[in-house]
Amino acid sequence: MFDGYTGVSFHRLYTPYVRMQLDLGVEVDVSHDQNDWVNMDFQKYDVVIFNRWLGRYQYNILPILAKLKVPYIVDLDDYWVLPKYNPAYQFYRAYIKDGVKNALTYADGVMVTTPQLADKVTEFYKGDNICIAPNALDFTQEQWMGYEQHEPTIGWIGGISHVEDLKLLSGQIAPLCEKYGYKFLMGGHHENSRLWATMEEAITGRKQKDRPDWFIRREGTNPAAYGKFYSEIDIALAPLTNQHFNRYKSELKIVEAAAYRLPILVSSVEPYTNHRNNLGVFFVTNNDWETPLEQLMKSGKSKEVGKINHVYCNEHHNIQTINKTRLEFIKKVVG
């Protein structure tokens, strides 16, 4: 069950359980409309799985599940207490924060993306059924296949919550693009947005009215389509501020770059440091993006390094392998 078709629900529920049904023969029903949940016949299910919380009807549904003795699993992609600069801060503070805590209190099991998030969950969930199921991609989906002819391009793809992260790149990208003739692609861009304008200016060093020719925008973050943006990139970037909330995010951007066999430069912070053994990843220290990026641009080995990233992620973020772990955990919870 998930509320709407968001990136989190797509990667944590929709994609893995479609594959589970196809590969492992598990019967899965999907519902993404909160209005249907109150009147749903839960008795016919062995387990109910949802992301974070059950929305505005959670306190109607949890007693029903308890009465019917239908176990439920909470799936968490990241921490549910947002920093104040996040555009969704007020909504999460008012509704989701307590909703997630209460869902965890009575959960029969919890699935998370990383060891760091598993540790955080134990502050609220006192059971012993916690499963680490890393984020993974279904490389057979159309968005992770194909190639677009393009000029040498550096790229970043993400959403509006990354304003502070993009500021880490300020003053370091424009000199390299202008010196080496590279383009820079920003995927997810929204025109006429103050926050996106701030993010763009962190890359270009200019106001939007003076946007340089080397800056490319790709609009939208449809979770079933945005992967195509990576087909126009040669080197990916994933800046991340070193603060509490970010520690509990996942390594998904590394895996996305791996789908297109791209090398990626990341901030040397958790959870990205979970990939210390991935030689297709460059860890940026002291916020010096310019030095390693220039070295990779001059080396001509971006494709070679990108293949290493792909091989590593195909082993450690393989959706078929992770789904087997998921299924064993579900069987344990169901009993």
N, C-alpha and C positions, 0 to 999 in steps of 0.2 A: 504494500500500500504506500502510495506517495502522493503528496499534494502538489499537483502540477508537474510540468515537464521541464524541470530545471537541470543544470549541469550535474548537481549532486545526485539527484534521483536517476538520471540517465546512466551515470557511471557506477553507482552503488547498488541500484536495484534493477532498472530496466535491462541494461546490457548483460550483467552476469546471470540473471535468471532466465533470460531468453536463451543464453548459451547452455545453461544447466538443463533446460527442458530439451534442447536439441541434442546435446552430447550425452546426458546422463539419464534421460527418460523420466525426469521429475515433472509431475503435473503442477503447473504454476498458473494461478489466476492473478491478474493485475487489476488494481483499481486506483485511479488517481483523482477521484472526485469525492471530496469530504462529505458531500450530501448523501452519497450512497452508503457511507460507512455505518451510520447509525442503524440502518435497517438491514444490514448484511447478515446472511445466514452463516455466522462464524462456526457453527457446530459441524459443518462439513469439512473443515480444515484441520490438519494436524498441527499447524503452526501459523502464526501471523507475524510478518516481518515488515517493519516500517522504518523510515528514516527520521531520526531525532524525536519526533512526537506525533501525536494523532490529531493535531490541529484543534479547532474550536470545540470538537465533540469528544475530545480525549476522555473527559471525566464522565461521559455517558458510556463510552465503549469499554474502558478498562474494567468496570464492574461486570459487564456482560461476559467478557473473556474469563474473568475469575469465576463467575457462576458456572459457566460451561466447562471450566477447567481446560481451556484452550491456551497453550503457552504462547508467549510472544517474545520476539527478539527485536531489540533496538539496534539499528545500524547507524554508526556515527562516522562522518567523514572528517570532522574537525571539531574544535572547541566551540561551545555554544554561548560563551560570554565574549562579546565583541569589544574591541577597543573603541573609544569614543569617536575616533575619526572615521570609522566605517559607516557608510551611508545607511546601513540597516541597523545601526546601534539602538536607536529608540524602540524600534519594533521588537527586536530581540529582547531588550531589557523588559519591555512591558508584557510580552507573551511567551516567547520561546524559551528563555532561560529557565524559568520555573517549570515550564511544561516538560522540558527534557529531564530535569532533575527528578520530577515526579514519575515520569515514564521509567527512568532507570531504577527507581526505588522498588518497583514491583516487577521488574523484568525477569524473565526466566533465562535470558542470555543477552549478551551484548557483542556486537561485531564492530571492530574498529580498523583503521587503516595502518596504524604504526604502533610500535612499542611505546612511544611517548604518549600517544593518546590512550593506550591501554592503562598506563600508570595514572593518568588524570581521571579516568573513569572510576578507578578504585576508590576515589574520594567520595563517590556518591552511590556506587553500586557495590553492595556488600556480598553478592554471590560469588561463586567461583567459576561461572560459565562466561569467560571472555575469550573471544577468538580474534586473532589478528589476521585479517584478510586484506592484503595490500591492494591498492588500486591497480587495475589492469585494463587494457583495451582489447577490444575484439578487432584484430588487425584485418579481418575479412570484411569489415564494414567499409562501404564505399569511401567515406571521408578519410580513411587511412591508407588509401590506395591511389596510385597514379602519380604523375609528375607534370608540373607546369614549367615550360621553358622560361627562364628568367635571368636577369643580370645578377652578379654576385650580391647577395642580400643578407643582412643581419636582421633578426626578427624577435619580437616579443608578442605573445598572444595571451590575453587575459581579460578580466572584468574591471569594473569601476572601483572595486574595493582595494585596488593595488596602487592608489595614488601615492602613498608614502613610499612604497617599494620602488616605483619608477623614479622618484626623486633621487634615489641612490645613483642613478646614471647621469645626473646633471653634469654637463660640461665635458663628458668623456666620449660621447658617440659622434657628435658633429665633426670633430677634427679628423677622426678616422675615415668617416664616410667621404669627406671632402678630399682627403689625402689619397685614398686608395680607390676612389670611384665606386664605392659600395652604395647600395640602396639600404634603407631601413624600413622594414614593414611592421606596422603596429596593427595587430589583429584584435577585433572587438571594438574598435573605435566608434564613437558616436559623435556626430557633428552637432554643433550648437549646444554643447554641454560644458559648463564651467569646469567641472572636475576633469573631463577628458582634455580640455584645453590645457590645463595645468600639467597633465601627464605628457601631452604632446610637446609642450615647451621644455620639459625636462630632457627630452631627446634632442630637439632641434636647437634649443637655445634662442628661439625666435617666437614672436607672436604668430598666431595663425594666419594673419593677413600677409605675413612675410614667409610663409611656408616654403622651405627649399624643395627643389625638384627631386632630391634623393629620398624624400620622406613619402612613404606609401601608406595609405589607409585601407583596411578591409573592415567593413562594418558588420556588426552582429556577433552574437555568441550562441547561436543555435547549437545545442550540444550534439546534434546529429549531423552538423555540417561544418563547424568551425575548424575541424581537423585539416580540411583542405588548404587552409592558409599556410600550413607548414610545408606544403609542396612548392611554395615560392621562396623558401628560406634555405640558406646554406649554413648559418650558425645561429643557434637560438640562445636567448638570454633569459635568466629567471632571477632577478634581484628580489631579495626578501629581507626586510628589516629584522634585526635580532631582538624580538620582544616576545612576551609570554604567549600571546595568542598564536603567533606564527609557528611556535614550536610544535603545535599540535595539528598543523596542516599535513598534507601528504606530499609525496614526491611526484605527483601526477605530471607536472610539466616536464620532468626528465623523461618519463615514459612516453609522453606525446612526441617529444623530439625524437626519441628512439624509433617511433613508428615510421618516420621518414628518414631514418638512418642519419640523423643530424648530431653533431657535437653540441654540447650545451655548457654555458658558463653560468654558475649559480653562486649565490652568496654562501659563504662557508658557515652556515648555521643549520641547526636542526629544523626540519627533518631531512634536509638535503644531504647532511653528512652521513645519513644511513647508507649513502652510495659511495662511501670512501673507497671501496674496492672496484668501483666502476671507472675504468680508465677512459671512458668516453665522456666523462664529466670533468670540467675544470672548476676548481673551488677558488672563489675570489676572496682574498683577505685584505683587510685595511681599506675596503671599498675601492680597490684599484682594478677597475674593469679594463682600462685602456691597455695596460701592459700585456696581459694574457691574450686579450682579443687581437691586438696587433700581431703578436707572435703567431697566433693561429692563422690569421689572414695572410701573413707573409710566408708561412710554411707550405701552403698549398696542400695540407694534409687533412682538411676538414672532412672529406668523404671517408678517408681511412679511419679517422677517429670516430666519426658518426656510426660506422659499421660496428665498432666495438661497443658503443652505447646500445645499439640494437640487439646485439647478441646477449649482452648482460641483462637487459630488461626482458628479453624473450625467455630467459631462464628464471629470473627472480620475480617477474610480474606477468607470468603466463596465465591467462584467464582460465584455461582448462585445468591447470594444476591447482590454482587457487580455488576454483569451484569444487574440486574434490575435497579440499579442506573445509569449504563452506558446508558441503553436504554432510560430511562426518560430524561437524559441529551441530548442525540442525538435528541429525539423528540422536545425538547425545542429549540435546535439550528436550526433544520429544519423548525420549526414553523408551 
